[in-house]
Amino acid sequence: MARITILLFSLALIASAQQTGSRQAFELSGVCARCHVVSVIEWELSKHFAAGTGCVSCHGESKGHVVDERNNIKPDKMPHGEAVTGLCATCHDAGCPKTRQKQGCHQCHHYHALLDPSRGVQGKDDRLDQLVARWEKASTLIRQGDAQVAQRNWAAARDSYRAALELIPGNPAAKEKFDLCERRLHPNLPGFEIVGNEVDAKTGLPKLVRVADLNLEMVLMTGGDLDLGSDSLASAKPVHTVHVAPFYLARHELTQAQWTALMGSNPSVHQGPAFPDAQRMPVEGVSWNDCQEMLARLNAKTAGGGFRLPAEAEWEWAARAGFNASRQPQDLAWIRENSAKQPPPAGGFLQLEAYAPRPGGTKHPDEQGLYDMHGNVWEWCSSQSRPYPYDAADGRENLTGGHLRILRGGSFADSLQMLDPALRHAERPDRRYRWNGVRVTRTIPSIGR
């Protein structure tokens, strides 16, 4: 909660600065201003700001630090104490501009503002007072909106949240609640049929929807903060916190019938007379590249588009949210321990061909109402296979290159140990294996104002 409060206050400071003379400072400090708001304000008071010496000049690009919200990765350069003198000397090779001393810089100067700490800042800066007043007024409007929501007066609540956003642009609490009201006032989602009457209280989105032409049901994943990864798996280290926005995820892995309806052919190995329920079985033998073509066709025929593969952070969020401690893994997943076409001989060994996927939905669903998140077939993700910490841009900025791509969830041919929700498996995007399939995701359409 404390971290969220600090983040909200930081966003408010940024918004305030953008409406005052500080806007240039926040633009120059870039992504660093997202968290280090006070440091940016301190730096703005110094001659460093006037000289164009910014965060990257002293700390480096620090890309790993930027994407790792747990601070497992520190900035490229972060000297303390006497080590600061070495950093200062990279520009001030003649020593201090005033005293010409070449050591002990940290004893007289604040790291960012370069002010004498014993003297403080001259003059009064009333920006913080103005910000607090605006923040308090916005908070009052949000509380008024909350009271209207409790009475289900969606239009009045929306107006209160809109007024709060005008005071504090980008306020995530007001934005989220404004979108809730808009969705309750205009519940239709292009390309979806709403199934049932359940609506998520936080987002205002229907919990279950369907793509009618494909009979493809999708479940709302509300998202949130996720501790992604595992310290017990080498490829999943370090554990780090990421934020996952709400999204829709297919209840089932895409079936052979659905793939055929979109693509006109069925690449699956497991079909024919030996598999009378093949149309209900997950499609397999598809590559990551094949999935991109399938998604392009699905988006072209569905109003609003937005269908894609899940990012691996989204996949792991869904898998962890659906965990049910009261269920045994075999109750939820078709894996090597239970997917043999015939019982193995006592003490005997079965080849891969002895195992097969099963029709979707024949095991129990998880707590999110999703089937076969583990086992049956591996599921392609959009993300490139790169070391953690996870970058949300992976898999989104390059949809054609030859980068290895991530699969998640294990398959009918894998053992129980492969069901760890943090387990990452990488494969070439052009590979077609009989244990690899796909589960469709859809981005929630944005709401315009």
N, C-alpha and C positions, 0 to 999 in steps of 0.2 A: 504494500500500500504506500509506503514511504517513497519508493522509487517512482510509482505512478504519480504521486503528488508533485514530486520534483519535476517530472517530465511535463506535467500539465503547466506548472508555473514557468518552466523554461519556454514552452511554446507560447505562453502569454507574453513573456519578455520579448521573444522574437517578434511577435505580432506588434507589440508596442514599438519596438525599435524600428520596424518597417514604416511606421507612421511618424517617426521623428528623424532627427539628423543622423541616427545610428544605422540607418538602413544599409549604407555602403559598408560599414564594418561587418555586418552580419553576412552580406553577400560575399565579401572577400574571405571571411573565415569559413565559408562553405559548410560542409557537413559537420565540422567541429562544433558549430553553433547549436547543433541539435541537443547536445548534452552539456557542453562547457559554456553556458551562457554568461555566467559571472566572469569567467576568464576572458571572454570576448570583450565584455564591457571594460574590464581592467586594461586590456591591450589597447582598446580604442583611445584611452587617455594618454597613451605614451607616444613618444616620437617614432617608435617603431611603426605604428599605424600610418603616420604621415609619410614615412619613408617607404611604405609598401612592404615591410618585412612582416610576413604573416605566419600562420600556424605551420604550414608546410616548410617554410624557410628554416624554422628552428627544430621542428619535430619530425620532419620527413612526411611522406604520404601516409604512412601508418595504415595501410589498407586492411591488414588483419585486425587491428584494433577497432577500426570503424565498424566491421561487421560482427564482431564478437561482443555481445552486450553483457557478458559475464566478466569482461576484462581479464580473460585468461591471457590475452595477447596485449602487451603494453605498446605504447607508441615507439616508433623506430628509435627516437632519441628523446630521453627524458632525464636529463642530468639533475642532480641534487647537490646542495652544498658547494664545496670548492670546485666540483666538476662543472658548475655553471660557467666559471671563468673560461674554461676551454671552449665552450660554445660561444661566449661573447667574443673571444679572440678571433674567431673565424671572420668577423667583420671589423672589429676594433683592434686591429693589429698594433696600433700605436698606443693602446691602453685606453683608460677612461677619458672621454672627451673633456671632462672637467679637471680631474686630478692627475691624469696620465699614469695612474697606477695600473698594474697589470695582474693584480691578484685580489681576491676577496670581494669580487663583484656582488656576491649574494649578501654581504654584510650591510650594504647601503641601498640596494635596489630590490624592489619587488620583482619577482621573476617576469611577470607579464607587463605591468604598468611602468616599470622602471622608475617608480617613485620612492622617495625616502620614507620607509614605513613609519618613522618616528614623527614625521611632519603631516602625513595624510594628504588628502585631496583638498585643494583650495577651492572655495566656492561651494554653493549648494546645487545639487542636481536633483530636480524635483520629478524626474521621469518615473522613479519608482512609486512616488506618492500618486501620480496620475494613473499609473498602471493599476495599483491596488484599488483605487476608486472605480476604475472601469471593470476590474475583475469582480468586485463586490456587486456592482450593478448587474453584471452578466450572471453571476451566481443567483441573484434574486430572480431574474427572468427564468433561469433554468428550474428553480424551485416552483415558480408559478406554472411552468409547463408541466412539471411532474404532477402537480395537483390536477391539471386538466386531463392528463393521461389517466389518472386514477378514476376520473369521471367518464373516460372514453370520449372526451371532447377533442378529437384528433385535430381539427382545424385550428381551434384556439391554442392548443399545445404547440402546433407547428409554428404559429405566429410568434409565440414566446421564444422558442428555440431559434427562429430566424433572427429575432432582435438580438439575442445573445451572441449569435455568430457575427452580427454586424459590429458588435463591440469588441469581441475577441475572435478575429478570423482564424479559422483552423482549429478552434477549440474542439478536441476529439469527443468530449462528452456531449456538447451541444450538437455536433454534426451527427453523431450516432443516433441521438434522440430525434433530431429533425428527420433523418431518413426513416426512422421507425414510423413517424406520423405520416410521411408521404406514402409509405407502403400500405399503411392501413387505409388511407384515403383512396389509393389507386393500387389495389392488390394484384392486378393482372401482371404476369411476367411473359414477355413475348416468347413464343416457342414452347411454352409449358402449359399443361393442364394441371390445375391444382387438385390434389387428391385428398379428400377429407377436409376437416375444419381446423386442424391443429396449426396454430401460428406461434412462432417463437416470440416470447415476450420481449426479448432484448432488441431484435432486429426488425420485427414486424413481418418477417418472411414466412411463407407456408413451409411446414416441415417436410411434406412429401409432395412431390410433383411427378409428372410423367411427360415424356416425349411421345406423343400419341402414335405417330407413324411407325415408331419402332417398338412400342410397348416397353419403353425404357424408363423404369422408375428411378428417381434420384432423391436422395435424402439430404436435408440441410445440415451442413457441418458448421457450427457456430464459431469455430475458431477460438483464438486466444493465445496466451503465452505458452510456449512449449519448451521444456528442457530436452533439446534434440541430441540424440546420440547415446553412447554408452561407454563408460570407462573400462568395460571388460572386453570390448571389441576394438582391435587395433584400427580398423578403418572408420570407426565411429567416434574417435576421440578428437578433440575434447568435447565433453558435454557442454553445451552452450544454449543460451536462451534465445529463441526467435519468436516473432509474433506472426501468427497465421490469421489472415482475414477470413471472414465467412465465405463458404463456397458450397456448391452442390456436388455430391459424389454419388455415382451409380450404386444402387443397392446390390447389383450383381455384376460379376465380370461379364463383358460383352459376349453374347452367345454366338454360336455358329450361324443360327438363323438371322440374327441381327447383322452380323458381318456380311453375310450373303446378300441381304436386302440392300445394303449400302454399296457393296463392291461388285456384286454380280457373280462372285465365285467364292469357294470355301477352301482355304489352304490347309485345314486341320488334318492331322494324321489320323486322329481317332474319329472316324466316320464310316459309313457303309453298313452292311448287314450285321456286322459284329457289334454295332453300337446303335440300337434302335432309337435311343433317346438323344442322338447326336445333336439335333437341332437345339436342345436345351442345354447342351454342354458348352463350356467356354471355348471360344475360338482359340486356337493355338497355332504354332508354326508361323507366327507373324513377327516381322521385324519392327524396330522403332520407326524406320522409314515408312513401312507399310501403314503404321498407325497414323502417321502424319497425313498420308493420302486419304485414309478413311475419315479423319477429322475434318479435312478440307471439304469432303463431300457432305458430311453431316452439317457443317456450318453453312454450306451453300443452300441446303434445302430447309433449314430451320430458321425461323424469324429470330433475329437478335444474335444468332451465332454464339460465340464465346465458349464452344466446347474445346477441350484440350486434354492433355495428360496431366495428372496431378504432379506438382512439385513434390520431391521426396519429403519435405517438411510437412506438407499437407497430408500425404499418405500416412506418415508416422503419427501426426496429430489424430487422425481418424482411428488408426489402429489402437492407440493408447486410450482414447476416449471410449472405445467400445469394449475395453477389457472387462471381463467378468470373472472374478476370483472364484466364484462358485462352480464354474464350468471347467471340465477337463478339456485340454486342447483337442483331443480326439472327438469331442462333441461338436466342435466348431469347424474342424479342418479335415480335408482329405489329404493325407500324407502317406509316406511309405508304410507306416504301421497299419494302415487300414484300407489302402487303395489297390491291393493286388486283385487282379481279375479272377484268380483262383487261389485258394488257400495254399501257402507254400508247404512243401514237404517238411517233415520234422527235421530241424537242423539244416535244411537246405538253403541254397542261395538262389534268388531270382534275378534274372537280367532285367534291364530297364523296360523291355517290351512287356513284361508281366504286369506292369502297373499302368493305370489309366486315370484320367480325370473323370469326374462324375457330373451329372446335371446340376446346374446352379440351384441353390436353395434347398438342397436335400440334407444339409446339416442345420444346426440351430443358428439363428442370427446372433450377432453380438449386441451389446447394450445400445448401440446406435441404430440397430435395425439393418445392419449390413451383413451380407452373406459372403463366406469364403474370402475374407480379408487375408487369411492365412491358408496356405495349401491350395489345392486344385491346380492353379497355374500361377507362375510368377507374373507380376504386373509391371509393365513399363511405366517409368516416370519421365517427366520432362527433363529432369536435372542431369547435368553433366557429372561425370565421375571425377570430382575434385576433392582434395583434402578439406576437412572441416577447418575453420568454422564455415557454416553454410552461407552462401550468398544467394539471395533471392533472384538475382539476375541470371544465375546458371540455368541454362536450358531455355531461357526466354529470348536471349539476344542472338542466338545462333541456332536456327532450326534446321540447318542443312549440313553443317560440317561433319567430319568424321570422328568427333569426340566420342569416347565411351559414354554410354548412358546407363542410368541406374535402374535396376529392377528391385522390387520389394515383395515380401510375403511368402516366399517358398512355394513349392509345388507338390503335386501328387507323388513325385519321385524322390522327395527329400525327407529326411528324418525329422524327428521332433525338435532336435536342436536348431533347426533352421528357421524356427518360427519366432525367434526374437524380433520384436518390432523395430529394433534399431539396426538389424542386420542389413548391410548394403551389398548388393551384387551388381557388378558392372559387366556390360557386354557391348560388342560392336553394334552400331545402329542398323547394320544391314544383315545381321544374323537372324535366321529363322530356325528356332528350336521348338520341339513338340511340347515343351513345358513352359513356354512363354506366351502370355496373353495380355489382355488390356482391360482396364476399368476406366470408364469415361468420367471426366470432371467438367464442370461448367462454372465459369466466372459469373458472379452475380452482377447483372447490369447495374451500372452506376445510375444515380438519380440526379437529374438536372434540376436547377432551381431557376 
